[in-house]
Amino acid sequence: MQKNKYEEIESTRIDIWLSELCNRSRSFIKNCCNEDKILVNSKSIKPSFLLKSGDIVEYDLIEEPLDLVANDIKLDIIYEDNDIIVINKAAGLTVHPGAGNKNNTLVNALLFYNKQLSSIGNLDRPGIVHRLDKNTSGLIVVAKNNIAHNKLADDFKNRLVSKKYIALLQGYLQESEDTISLPLAKHPNNQKKIVVDLNNGKESITEYKVLKEANEKTLVEITLHTGRTHQIRVHFSHIGHPVVGDDLYGKKGGKKQLLHSFYLSFNHPITGKKMEFEAPLPKWAKI
């Protein structure tokens, strides 16, 4: 059995937490609970069990049957060799399958393009080392074998990968250059959202500089020093300048989230050579 310690301050249902942690459906987690394949502090529990900080969760999750389909989706390949693929992901393209969404993701497109992908981690994420939000466009590196995957994953974890974004924000910022250092944590009541949590959040650092201002909007270049979920979107929303088109943290009804990962730099996982990539800027960045 695998073991994991629940360290969040707020209580969460076991079925919701494990579903997100392991990318499995809640119905599948419920069945595992009923079959005593999930234990908390060495005791059987119901799917509605509320986890408390410090609880030890043991689980033996038999993989759900996977039938990943190869979808013919055009990919913008920036670079490829025997170990990695660098892709300029389109906005609106989800990176990997999840509950209720098994097709038409980047993974499905990769399986059509090239079936040689790393097999580390969840079976529905072959090749995936890091992610971009569905509505964020830009550069993402994919591993074609497990050696490359492990090395890249370690470099991301140790903050040896350089990532830069460009975003269009609502309003004008007070500072032309600044660093936002605000810890982030999961929203206590909304599993889809991340919030600033000064007491229990994880360190999150976003550096920016203003490139241009026009029509009550500001174009900024962003350098990430940490890679938390929704980091850029939450940080700028918190200071009153959400990303244009972000209907989760900004104005509702946004048609297109104007956030683009334009620069990615890392050491090649096999040769050690420094690799630098830049993606073309989208039309909206030319205000």
C-alpha positions as CSV (number, residue, x, y, z in Angstrom):
1,M,0.0,0.0,0.0
2,Q,1.1,3.6,-0.7
3,K,1.1,6.0,2.2
4,N,0.5,9.7,2.3
5,K,0.2,12.2,5.1
6,Y,-2.7,14.8,5.0
7,E,-1.1,18.1,5.9
8,E,-3.8,20.6,5.1
9,I,-5.3,22.7,7.9
10,E,-8.9,22.5,6.6
11,S,-10.7,19.2,6.7
12,T,-11.5,17.5,3.4
13,R,-13.5,14.5,2.4
14,I,-11.3,11.5,1.7
15,D,-13.0,10.8,-1.7
16,I,-12.4,14.4,-2.9
17,W,-8.8,14.5,-1.7
18,L,-7.7,11.2,-3.2
19,S,-9.6,11.8,-6.4
20,E,-7.6,14.9,-7.0
21,L,-4.3,13.5,-5.7
22,C,-4.5,10.3,-7.8
23,N,-6.5,11.7,-10.7
24,R,-9.2,9.1,-10.2
25,S,-13.0,9.5,-10.3
26,R,-14.8,9.8,-7.0
27,S,-16.9,6.8,-7.8
28,F,-13.8,4.7,-8.2
29,I,-12.4,6.0,-4.8
30,K,-15.8,5.2,-3.3
31,N,-15.6,1.6,-4.5
32,C,-12.0,1.3,-3.1
33,C,-13.2,2.6,0.3
34,N,-16.0,0.0,0.3
35,E,-13.5,-2.7,-0.5
36,D,-11.1,-1.6,2.4
37,K,-8.4,-0.6,-0.1
38,I,-8.2,2.8,1.5
39,L,-7.4,3.2,5.2
40,V,-6.9,6.2,7.5
41,N,-4.7,5.7,10.5
42,S,-4.9,1.9,9.8
43,K,-8.7,1.9,10.0
44,S,-11.4,1.4,7.4
45,I,-13.3,4.5,6.5
46,K,-16.3,5.7,4.5
47,P,-16.0,7.9,1.3
48,S,-17.4,10.8,3.3
49,F,-14.7,10.6,6.0
50,L,-13.2,14.0,6.8
51,L,-9.4,14.1,6.9
52,K,-7.7,16.1,9.6
53,S,-4.1,17.4,9.5
54,G,-1.7,14.6,10.4
55,D,-3.9,11.8,9.3
56,I,-2.0,8.9,7.6
57,V,-3.8,7.7,4.4
58,E,-2.9,4.2,3.1
59,Y,-4.3,3.2,-0.3
60,D,-4.0,0.5,-2.8
61,L,-5.7,1.8,-5.9
62,I,-5.9,-0.7,-8.7
63,E,-5.7,1.3,-11.9
64,E,-9.0,2.0,-13.6
65,P,-9.1,0.6,-17.1
66,L,-7.6,3.1,-19.5
67,D,-8.3,3.4,-23.1
68,L,-6.4,6.4,-24.2
69,V,-7.4,7.3,-27.7
70,A,-5.0,8.9,-30.2
71,N,-6.6,12.1,-31.5
72,D,-5.4,13.8,-34.7
73,I,-4.9,17.3,-33.3
74,K,-2.4,19.6,-34.9
75,L,0.6,20.3,-32.7
76,D,3.0,23.3,-32.9
77,I,6.3,21.5,-32.4
78,I,9.1,23.9,-31.5
79,Y,11.8,21.3,-31.0
80,E,12.2,17.5,-30.9
81,D,15.0,15.0,-30.4
82,N,15.2,11.4,-29.1
83,D,14.5,12.4,-25.6
84,I,12.2,15.5,-25.5
85,I,9.6,17.4,-27.4
86,V,9.0,21.1,-26.9
87,I,5.5,22.2,-27.9
88,N,3.8,25.6,-28.2
89,K,0.4,24.6,-26.7
90,A,-2.7,26.2,-27.9
91,A,-5.1,28.0,-25.5
92,G,-8.1,25.8,-24.8
93,L,-6.2,22.5,-25.0
94,T,-6.2,20.5,-21.8
95,V,-2.8,18.9,-21.0
96,H,-4.0,15.4,-20.0
97,P,-7.2,13.4,-19.6
98,G,-9.1,13.6,-16.3
99,A,-12.4,12.6,-14.9
100,G,-15.1,13.2,-17.6
101,N,-12.5,14.3,-20.1
102,K,-10.7,11.4,-21.8
103,N,-10.2,12.7,-25.3
104,N,-8.9,15.7,-27.2
105,T,-6.1,16.6,-24.8
106,L,-2.4,17.2,-25.4
107,V,-1.8,13.6,-24.4
108,N,-4.2,12.3,-26.9
109,A,-2.6,14.4,-29.6
110,L,0.9,13.2,-28.6
111,L,-0.2,9.6,-28.8
112,F,-1.3,10.2,-32.4
113,Y,1.9,12.1,-33.2
114,N,4.4,9.8,-31.4
115,K,3.7,6.8,-29.1
116,Q,7.2,6.9,-27.6
117,L,6.6,8.7,-24.4
118,S,7.7,8.3,-20.8
119,S,5.6,6.0,-18.6
120,I,6.3,7.5,-15.1
121,G,3.4,8.6,-12.9
122,N,-0.3,8.2,-13.7
123,L,-1.1,6.1,-16.7
124,D,-3.2,8.8,-18.3
125,R,-0.2,11.3,-18.3
126,P,2.4,9.7,-20.5
127,G,5.3,12.1,-21.2
128,I,3.8,14.9,-19.0
129,V,6.5,16.5,-16.7
130,H,4.7,19.8,-16.0
131,R,1.5,21.4,-16.9
132,L,-0.1,24.6,-18.2
133,D,-3.7,25.6,-17.4
134,K,-6.2,24.7,-20.2
135,N,-6.7,28.3,-21.2
136,T,-3.0,29.3,-21.0
137,S,-1.0,29.0,-24.2
138,G,2.7,28.5,-24.7
139,L,5.7,26.3,-24.1
140,I,5.7,22.9,-22.5
141,V,8.3,20.2,-22.6
142,V,7.4,16.5,-22.9
143,A,9.6,13.5,-22.0
144,K,9.9,10.7,-24.5
145,N,11.6,8.3,-22.1
146,N,11.8,7.7,-18.3
147,I,15.4,8.8,-17.9
148,A,14.5,12.2,-19.4
149,H,11.3,12.4,-17.4
150,N,13.1,11.8,-14.0
151,K,15.8,14.4,-14.8
152,L,13.4,17.0,-15.9
153,A,11.1,16.4,-13.0
154,D,14.0,16.8,-10.6
155,D,15.0,20.1,-12.3
156,F,11.5,21.5,-12.0
157,K,11.4,20.5,-8.3
158,N,14.8,22.1,-7.6
159,R,13.8,25.3,-9.5
160,L,16.5,24.9,-12.2
161,V,14.0,25.5,-15.0
162,S,13.4,29.1,-16.2
163,K,9.9,30.1,-17.2
164,K,8.7,33.4,-18.5
165,Y,5.2,34.5,-19.4
166,I,3.5,37.4,-20.9
167,A,0.0,38.5,-19.7
168,L,-2.5,41.3,-20.3
169,L,-3.9,42.5,-17.0
170,Q,-6.9,44.6,-16.0
171,G,-6.0,48.2,-15.0
172,Y,-2.7,49.9,-14.4
173,L,-0.1,48.7,-11.9
174,Q,1.4,51.0,-9.3
175,E,5.0,49.7,-9.9
176,S,6.7,49.3,-13.2
177,E,8.7,46.4,-11.8
178,D,8.0,44.4,-8.7
179,T,8.0,40.9,-7.0
180,I,4.9,39.4,-5.6
181,S,5.7,37.1,-2.7
182,L,2.5,35.7,-1.3
183,P,2.0,32.1,-0.1
184,L,-0.7,30.1,-1.8
185,A,-3.0,27.3,-0.6
186,K,-6.1,25.5,-1.8
187,H,-9.4,27.3,-1.2
188,P,-11.1,25.8,1.9
189,N,-14.5,25.6,0.2
190,N,-13.8,25.6,-3.6
191,Q,-11.6,22.8,-4.9
192,K,-11.1,24.5,-8.2
193,K,-9.6,27.6,-6.7
194,I,-6.3,28.6,-5.0
195,V,-6.1,31.5,-2.5
196,V,-3.4,33.6,-0.8
197,D,-2.9,32.1,2.7
198,L,-0.4,34.0,4.8
199,N,-0.5,31.4,7.6
200,N,-0.5,28.0,5.9
201,G,0.3,28.6,2.2
202,K,3.3,27.5,0.3
203,E,6.0,30.0,-0.8
204,S,5.1,31.5,-4.1
205,I,7.2,34.1,-5.9
206,T,6.2,36.0,-9.1
207,E,8.4,38.7,-10.6
208,Y,7.1,41.1,-13.2
209,K,7.9,44.2,-15.3
210,V,5.5,46.4,-17.2
211,L,6.0,46.4,-21.0
212,K,3.1,48.6,-22.1
213,E,-0.1,50.3,-20.9
214,A,-3.1,51.1,-23.0
215,N,-7.0,51.2,-22.7
216,E,-7.0,50.5,-19.0
217,K,-4.9,47.4,-19.5
218,T,-1.3,46.5,-18.8
219,L,1.0,44.1,-20.7
220,V,3.5,42.5,-18.4
221,E,6.4,40.1,-18.6
222,I,6.5,37.6,-15.8
223,T,9.2,35.4,-14.4
224,L,8.2,32.5,-12.1
225,H,10.5,31.6,-9.3
226,T,8.0,29.0,-8.0
227,G,5.5,26.9,-10.0
228,R,2.3,26.7,-7.9
229,T,-1.1,25.9,-9.4
230,H,-2.7,29.1,-10.8
231,Q,0.1,31.2,-9.3
232,I,0.2,34.0,-11.8
233,R,-3.6,34.3,-12.0
234,V,-4.0,34.3,-8.2
235,H,-1.2,36.7,-7.4
236,F,-2.4,39.4,-9.9
237,S,-6.0,38.9,-8.9
238,H,-5.1,39.4,-5.3
239,I,-3.4,42.8,-6.0
240,G,-6.5,43.9,-8.0
241,H,-5.3,43.3,-11.5
242,P,-6.6,39.9,-12.8
243,V,-5.5,38.4,-16.1
244,V,-7.9,39.6,-18.8
245,G,-10.4,36.8,-19.7
246,D,-9.8,34.9,-16.5
247,D,-13.4,34.1,-15.4
248,L,-12.3,32.1,-12.3
249,Y,-10.2,34.9,-10.6
250,G,-11.4,37.9,-12.6
251,K,-14.5,39.1,-14.3
252,K,-17.1,36.4,-15.1
253,G,-17.8,35.6,-18.7
254,G,-14.2,36.0,-20.0
255,K,-14.0,34.7,-23.5
256,K,-10.2,34.1,-23.7
257,Q,-7.6,34.1,-20.9
258,L,-4.7,36.3,-22.1
259,L,-1.7,34.5,-20.5
260,H,1.1,33.0,-22.6
261,S,4.2,31.0,-21.7
262,F,6.7,32.5,-24.2
263,Y,10.1,31.4,-22.8
264,L,11.4,28.1,-21.4
265,S,15.0,27.2,-20.5
266,F,16.5,24.1,-19.0
267,N,19.4,21.8,-19.2
268,H,18.9,18.9,-21.6
269,P,18.1,15.8,-19.5
270,I,20.6,13.6,-21.3
271,T,23.4,15.8,-22.7
272,G,23.3,18.6,-20.0
273,K,23.4,21.2,-22.7
274,K,21.5,24.4,-21.9
275,M,18.3,24.6,-24.0
276,E,16.4,27.9,-24.6
277,F,13.1,28.2,-26.4
278,E,10.9,31.2,-27.3
279,A,7.4,30.9,-28.7
280,P,5.9,33.6,-30.9
281,L,3.8,36.2,-29.1
282,P,0.0,36.0,-29.7
283,K,-1.8,38.8,-31.4
284,W,-3.3,40.1,-28.2
285,A,0.2,40.9,-26.9
286,K,0.7,43.6,-29.5
287,I,-1.4,46.3,-27.9
